[in-house]
Amino acid sequence: MLCRIAMLLLASLGLTCSSMAAEIRVLAPNAAKESVSEAISVFERATGHKVVVAWTGTEAISKRVAEGEVVDVVVNAAQNIDRQSKDGKLMGGTRTDFARSSIGVAVPSSAARVDVSSSDALKAALMSARTIVVSSGTSGRHMVEVFTKLGIGEQSKAKTKQPPSGAQIADFLAAGEAELGFQQVSELVHAKGIHYLGPIPPGLQNYTIYSAALHASAANPDAAKALLEALRSPTVQAIVRASGMEPI
């Protein structure tokens, strides 16, 4: 399977294993780390190129690109990819979707598991928690809207922490700095020091599509296109599922 993927990646771009190795620079979110790491592994074995990744949060990625940082590939939430493609920061027509993620809930491993399977149960858990932590990315913004939808926006505001982009909510829970936390499922499901409780209820759920695109000033655009292809490979799709996301 890997050999076939390698041949397809190389043939699709006219690359050969004897081509001069390039260094491909990537900005990618922690939420998609397992999937992007697998794509990089497939890509490096297929092409002989080397990938250097900076891992952070979606909002931090958008900020770094907006402020002029140049890489070859940017992985981000689809809406951020679209916005920065329109702004000319990313190369139009290169957006490659590869995963869809839902929002999950967790508590510290030292705490009892609570029911979050319905809107009423989630509201009760939120009202009883003394401290709540949400991300500053797409999931965190949505959860603030959920609190309002549940009629507890004001009550939740004073006890909700929102750390900088790239922070791992599981770390705050494991350290005892919050009693209830929300983030992309892929960032919680395998984290240590917490009890992952499951996704938020369907009626309140929001999905983030993760995509990649070439930077408008990519130094190695031809080689970088093969990395976009690798994100859609069968082995990466399997990792997407194992990480708690859905392949696209």
C-alpha positions in Angstrom: 0.0 0.0 0.0 2.7 2.5 0.9 4.6 1.7 -2.3 1.5 2.4 -4.3 0.9 5.7 -2.5 4.5 6.7 -3.0 4.3 6.0 -6.7 1.1 8.0 -7.0 2.5 10.9 -5.2 5.6 11.0 -7.3 3.9 10.4 -10.6 1.2 13.0 -9.9 3.8 15.8 -9.8 6.5 14.4 -12.0 8.8 13.9 -9.0 11.4 11.2 -8.6 13.2 9.8 -5.5 16.4 11.1 -7.1 15.2 14.7 -7.2 17.1 17.1 -5.0 15.7 16.9 -1.5 13.9 20.0 -0.3 12.9 21.3 3.1 9.2 21.8 3.4 8.0 24.2 6.1 4.5 23.7 7.6 2.3 25.5 10.1 -0.3 23.1 11.6 -2.7 22.9 14.5 -2.4 20.6 17.5 -5.9 19.3 16.9 -4.7 17.6 13.6 -1.3 16.6 14.8 -1.7 12.8 14.5 -3.1 13.0 11.0 -0.6 15.6 9.7 2.3 13.7 11.3 1.2 10.5 9.4 0.9 12.5 6.1 4.4 13.8 6.7 5.7 10.3 7.2 4.1 9.1 4.0 5.4 12.2 2.1 9.0 11.9 3.4 9.2 8.2 2.6 7.8 8.8 -0.9 9.8 11.8 -1.9 12.9 12.0 0.2 12.1 15.6 1.2 12.2 16.8 4.8 9.4 18.5 6.6 9.8 21.0 9.4 6.5 21.7 11.4 5.5 24.4 13.8 2.6 23.1 15.9 0.2 25.7 17.5 -3.5 26.7 17.5 -5.6 27.7 14.6 -5.9 31.3 15.6 -2.1 31.6 16.2 -1.6 30.1 12.7 -3.8 32.7 11.1 -2.0 35.5 13.0 1.4 34.3 12.0 0.4 34.1 8.3 -1.3 37.5 8.5 1.8 39.0 10.0 4.0 37.8 7.1 5.4 34.4 8.1 6.2 32.4 5.0 6.0 28.6 4.9 5.2 26.1 2.2 2.0 24.6 3.6 -0.6 26.0 6.0 -3.0 23.6 7.8 -5.9 25.3 9.5 -9.6 25.4 9.9 -11.3 25.6 6.5 -12.8 29.0 7.1 -9.4 30.4 8.0 -7.9 28.9 4.9 -10.6 30.5 2.8 -10.2 33.9 4.4 -6.5 34.0 3.9 -6.7 32.7 0.4 -9.1 35.6 -0.4 -6.6 37.9 1.2 -3.8 36.6 -1.0 -1.8 35.1 1.8 -2.5 31.5 0.6 -2.6 30.2 -2.9 -6.1 30.1 -4.3 -7.4 26.7 -5.5 -5.1 24.6 -3.3 -7.4 24.1 -0.4 -7.4 20.4 0.5 -9.9 19.1 3.1 -8.9 16.0 5.0 -10.7 15.8 8.4 -13.8 16.9 10.3 -13.7 17.3 14.1 -16.4 17.7 16.7 -16.2 19.3 20.1 -15.7 17.1 23.2 -16.0 17.5 26.9 -13.6 16.3 29.7 -13.0 16.5 33.4 -9.8 15.9 35.5 -9.0 12.2 36.1 -9.4 12.9 39.8 -13.0 13.9 39.3 -16.1 11.8 38.9 -17.5 11.4 35.4 -20.6 13.5 34.7 -23.4 13.1 32.2 -23.1 15.4 29.2 -25.2 13.4 26.8 -28.2 15.9 26.6 -28.6 19.6 26.6 -30.1 19.5 30.1 -27.3 17.3 31.4 -24.6 19.5 29.9 -26.3 22.6 31.4 -26.4 21.0 34.8 -22.7 20.1 34.5 -21.8 23.7 33.5 -23.8 25.2 36.4 -22.2 22.9 39.0 -18.6 23.4 37.7 -16.7 26.1 39.6 -14.3 26.6 36.8 -14.6 26.0 33.0 -11.9 26.1 30.4 -12.4 26.4 26.6 -10.0 26.9 23.7 -9.5 30.2 21.9 -10.1 28.6 18.5 -13.2 27.6 16.7 -14.4 25.2 19.5 -14.0 27.8 22.2 -15.9 30.5 20.3 -18.7 28.0 19.6 -18.9 27.0 23.3 -19.4 30.6 24.4 -22.4 30.7 22.0 -23.6 27.4 23.5 -23.5 28.8 27.0 -25.7 31.7 25.9 -28.1 29.3 24.0 -28.4 27.3 27.2 -29.4 30.5 29.1 -26.3 30.5 31.3 -24.1 32.9 29.4 -23.7 35.4 32.2 -23.3 32.8 34.9 -20.6 31.0 32.9 -18.6 34.1 31.8 -17.1 34.8 35.2 -15.8 31.2 35.7 -14.6 30.5 32.2 -10.9 30.6 31.3 -9.8 30.9 27.6 -6.1 30.4 27.3 -4.0 31.5 24.3 -4.2 29.8 21.0 -2.4 26.4 21.0 -2.9 25.7 24.6 -4.0 22.2 25.5 -7.2 22.1 27.5 -6.3 18.7 28.9 -3.2 20.2 30.6 -5.4 22.7 32.5 -7.7 20.0 33.6 -4.9 17.6 34.6 -3.3 20.4 36.6 -6.5 21.0 38.6 -6.9 24.5 37.1 -10.4 23.8 35.8 -13.2 21.4 36.5 -14.8 21.1 33.1 -13.1 21.6 29.7 -14.0 21.7 26.0 -11.9 21.3 22.9 -11.7 19.4 19.7 -12.3 15.7 20.4 -8.9 14.8 18.8 -7.1 16.9 21.4 -9.0 15.2 24.3 -9.7 11.6 23.5 -6.2 10.3 24.1 -4.9 12.9 26.6 -3.5 11.9 29.9 -4.7 13.1 33.3 -8.4 13.5 32.2 -11.6 11.6 31.8 -12.9 12.2 28.2 -16.7 12.3 28.6 -17.7 12.3 24.9 -18.9 14.9 22.4 -21.3 17.6 23.3 -24.9 16.8 22.4 -25.9 16.8 18.7 -28.2 19.8 19.0 -25.4 21.9 20.3 -22.5 20.4 18.3 -20.3 22.2 15.8 -17.9 20.7 13.4 -14.5 22.1 12.2 -13.2 21.0 8.9 -9.4 20.9 8.8 -7.7 21.8 5.5 -4.3 22.5 4.0 -3.2 25.0 1.4 0.0 26.2 -0.2 1.3 29.5 1.0 1.3 32.2 -1.8 5.0 32.6 -1.4 5.9 28.9 -0.9 9.6 28.3 -1.6 8.9 24.7 -2.8 5.4 24.7 -4.2 5.8 21.7 -6.5 7.1 19.5 -3.7 4.6 20.9 -1.2 1.7 19.8 -3.5 2.7 16.2 -2.9 2.2 16.8 0.9 -1.4 17.9 0.2 -1.9 14.7 -1.8 -0.5 12.7 1.2 -3.2 14.2 3.5 -5.8 12.4 1.5 -4.0 9.0 1.5 -5.6 5.8 2.9 -3.1 5.6 5.8 -3.8 9.1 6.9 -7.6 8.5 6.7 -7.1 5.6 9.1 -5.2 7.9 11.5 -7.9 10.6 11.2 -10.5 8.0 12.4 -8.2 6.7 15.2 -7.7 10.3 16.4 -11.4 10.9 16.9 -12.1 12.8 13.7 -13.8 11.9 10.5 -11.9 11.6 7.2 -13.1 13.7 4.3 
